[in-house]
């Protein structure tokens, strides 16, 4: 516990005359890990350096390579229980060295002297460790020396912060002679130019542990006396006692404090210690700086809970360690006490975590005093100023605990946390709740328990009340779902079932438990004794095997099945039930002990299990299937037509055998069919497509089938009836019927009894009507009324739809189309369609195939027509097919329609019946087909870049987009041979090249045309496309051209703050020709003006950095953090030669009152202040009154800021939120994007004041994080 000067703060010594303002306190902490002695060292250790040997004396506090090598040997040989060497000789290392010395017959002095070094060097050389003679270079002190002296590593002189806790003041070495010496009391005296009130809480430390009580200095004698110490210095050994003290909150700055032993009589011991008295440590000078504030507060999470015996890595308690804005802290020790009823053996592998990260060594067990101390000195937990961290204690819980013991962790008093300030270097006395005096912070009560188990009926598979036939095996009686709780899985070791009902114990046999998910048998062969049957056997404690396991938070469904005896009592009613929770025995898979009956819930419900009746024989019901074919039109000649589907459902009692089936055939309702009305009648199972019985080739009024079809109990099978429709059938309708129950011959599979089918008879299938096929023609509304330029080829002029009826497929052989001028919807007048259209053909719309051969033009007439014959075009029944009428436009004027004039203009035949079919649909026409001379081109903005700030630097920037042009062609493809781009704003010197890119399919695009630039004073550039390389815009599609430029830098022609615009300024700036029409008289509409791009030498890019905490701690805290990156060159924020600024808008403040006083400070961490005025850009610590002000504008009045290119700067915005004491109050800052929100200097001129925030490119606007008082 030694205070030393922080090298960082030494730089500021010259700022004051006699007081060092900051310090760093290093606190030596002792660990509590138990180190078990092992056999003498014997392994060969390979050092990091091949020639390494131990030459130095090593002791508590030593550091360096020698300590690292020493620790590695101690680890390898099992003396030191740490993961890897730390290079620091602490209490753990000292204890390990003492164990090594004892095992090698050396005194347990804990110091690596010549004897111990000889053993260690022998290990390095591969030898065995035997007691070595004292080497001659350094004689061993004689055993008769007895004395006390100030230790060579006593804390150095230096400054100490106000309110520092447990500052190491003086270290004394006590050496015993040839006998043990017991020290019972010490008197510590203060000297130096100081006052008794400068210090408090004087303590003594022995081997890192406090001895004696905490004392105050007597104001009359300036002493503190410690009694009842009773520590023993073993013979021929040296032990140290460290004196520490806490510095007062308000000492006299500059006082020098010295603590020590004034005289030999101030030491009470069994033998007097000689020495050069007084024995004083070095002077500590009180500095003007104070230690900050560290609050430690218990958290509500984890909440009180039952944790599982045997569970590992359980969160027990958590505390929030919060540093105020004064300084951060390094937490070096945390001591936790268990105040619950759990014994130390119940808890193991204790550790601290922040989130999921382990931040402490793992301590194997609680101490006998129910405490655990985490020594964090090797890797302290850092709490940054103004932030907090949640530290959670975790532990494993021993298995096999079956009583409700509790674990309650607390941090009891201020001595249980040791932390030093980052700036002050002082040890802190922890507080709670925003600086309140600390009281113990106790976590929630964690009760050690076992898991839970719930048993319920699985309603998804549990049977309803059934009738089971005598002699049937494996009948399902019950289904129970076993569900384990969220803490541990369960092993089911014993299940007792109770038979309830009017039957007898012998009615049921071979009772079996089956896993529903796997169908695996769990237990079988059970028989009822009295009224119960038991499976498995539970023993007290953990059973290595059981009936089955249920995973944590999972479930297992168990089916209970039984055979029904052949001699069982008919009409008896039985059920198999779980009568009570005590009928289930289970062990916890993690706790490895019996789950108490109170933790097993029987939710099956008394008497809720199904009651099953024992019957003499089974049953079967016949119905018309829900999948039976609907009434439909059929055609003669159809084969394999499905007429009916009947469902046969066996009851639960037993399987039923169908040995015979008779179907009644009718040619109309109630009228028996005759010969030739049905042929090839057959019955097929729908589930496997297997035919039942034989096909009846030539039935009359009925058809009979025989076979051996088994319908399993409780299941249903559909039987489908198929038949051909003879071409000579005289019937107009037909139907299939199961006329009566006697038409089914049924037998019980187990009972062998004859069964009469149930159901409502007759069971009539739907009536089928004998009809002919049909075809309906129509013209679609697509394509809509459209214009086509002369010579446009392969265009879709119209779409014809053909729809076949449901009776049969239709093969279309003839299609006749008629043309007329617009308005002649009856197709009665003459036209010139025969010359205005060419290359006509019919194309299947879905397949894209040509279905016509000839002709290709209309026949002149009144009206003009075109007839396609010899077609082989099939339209499936019930389906619509679409045919496109495709051709070439041969005129530049005229408006036409094309369509079907009359019924019968489409002719075909039925594919099944062969009957001739003529179309219906009447007169139908396409939309107008307009012929025109040339196409048109529409020009529009295609998403030009927004106004953006472009940092060109001194050498320029390439590939900057200025405009994006959308081009849309109508009526025909358009090819462009010239595009003119115009500059406005800025100057020609801003540009080094201008290019055009086709960005239709990607933002990068492909360059089109040449790279050119502005010449002289001309403000336009011409892009010419040679014949054969024109830019083509396809009809009815969009193409996009991006105007992209390379820019000069400020040293090569560009001027900072220029704002050039590139545009397609006039319709005459495009020269284009129609591809089909060949006309250059293309109608061009629209222009595009790009957005200005502001050129600067350099610009700042601002990004929000997430805050480390969103919780308000009243006082000064960081409320906005931002990173500034310079793009293009260095960026400056000036106040001397330019009026640069950064303005924050207060978007949210307060919540319960109307006025808050907020001071905002803009600073880089750790501390350069640039401006701390609240309302204007002048120096001062102004406040914001939210009734009058809503912004904080910083003018960099206190310090100007330069952001160097390649070196981003992070800034903190801090606010004084002292008044924010009510839960729910919140605060937020934003940076908007108006010209007044940001200005800067880009280095192009010392007085430049660039404020282009209405442009994008800075990363603005930014919405800040909201901080809230919890």
BELMO-V593517 format. One record per helix or strand of 2 or more residues. SS is the DSSP state (@ for helix, = for strand). FROM is the first residue (numbers start at 1). TO is the last residue. If there is no record, write none. Layout:
ss=SS from=FROM to=TO
ss=SS from=FROM to=TO
This chain:
ss== from=2 to=4
ss=@ from=7 to=10
ss=@ from=13 to=15
ss== from=24 to=26
ss=@ from=65 to=76
ss=@ from=91 to=103
ss=@ from=114 to=124
ss== from=147 to=150
ss== from=158 to=162
ss== from=167 to=175
ss== from=181 to=191
ss=@ from=196 to=198
ss== from=199 to=206
ss== from=209 to=215
ss== from=223 to=226
ss== from=231 to=233
ss== from=238 to=247
ss== from=256 to=261
ss=@ from=264 to=266
ss== from=267 to=269
ss== from=279 to=280
ss== from=284 to=290
ss== from=294 to=298
ss== from=305 to=308
ss== from=314 to=323
ss== from=329 to=338
ss=@ from=344 to=346
ss== from=347 to=354
ss== from=357 to=358
ss== from=363 to=365
ss== from=371 to=375
ss=@ from=377 to=379
ss== from=381 to=383
ss== from=388 to=397
ss== from=406 to=407
ss== from=409 to=411
ss=@ from=414 to=416
ss== from=417 to=421
ss== from=431 to=432
ss== from=441 to=442
ss== from=446 to=449
ss== from=453 to=457
ss== from=467 to=469
ss== from=475 to=484
ss== from=490 to=501
ss=@ from=505 to=507
ss== from=508 to=515
ss== from=521 to=526
ss== from=532 to=536
ss== from=548 to=550
ss== from=555 to=564
ss== from=573 to=577
ss=@ from=581 to=583
ss== from=584 to=588
ss=@ from=597 to=599
ss== from=600 to=602
ss== from=612 to=615
ss== from=620 to=624
ss== from=633 to=634
ss== from=641 to=650
ss== from=656 to=668
ss== from=671 to=672
ss== from=679 to=685
ss== from=691 to=696
ss== from=702 to=711
ss== from=716 to=724
ss== from=733 to=738
ss=@ from=741 to=743
ss== from=744 to=748
ss== from=754 to=755
ss== from=763 to=764
ss== from=768 to=770
ss== from=775 to=779
ss== from=786 to=789
ss== from=795 to=804
ss== from=810 to=821
ss=@ from=833 to=836
ss== from=837 to=844
ss== from=864 to=868
ss== from=873 to=875
ss== from=880 to=889
ss== from=895 to=900
ss== from=906 to=910
ss== from=916 to=918
ss== from=924 to=925
ss== from=929 to=932
ss== from=936 to=941
ss== from=948 to=951
ss== from=957 to=970
ss== from=974 to=984
ss=@ from=988 to=990
ss== from=991 to=998
ss== from=1006 to=1012
ss== from=1020 to=1024
ss== from=1031 to=1033
ss== from=1038 to=1047
ss== from=1059 to=1064
ss=@ from=1067 to=1069
ss== from=1070 to=1074
ss== from=1083 to=1085
ss== from=1088 to=1089
ss== from=1093 to=1096
ss== from=1099 to=1105
ss== from=1116 to=1127
ss== from=1131 to=1133
ss== from=1141 to=1150
ss== from=1157 to=1158
ss== from=1160 to=1164
ss== from=1168 to=1171
ss== from=1184 to=1185
ss== from=1191 to=1194
ss== from=1201 to=1203
ss== from=1209 to=1216
ss== from=1226 to=1231
ss=@ from=1235 to=1237
ss== from=1238 to=1241
ss== from=1262 to=1263
ss== from=1267 to=1268
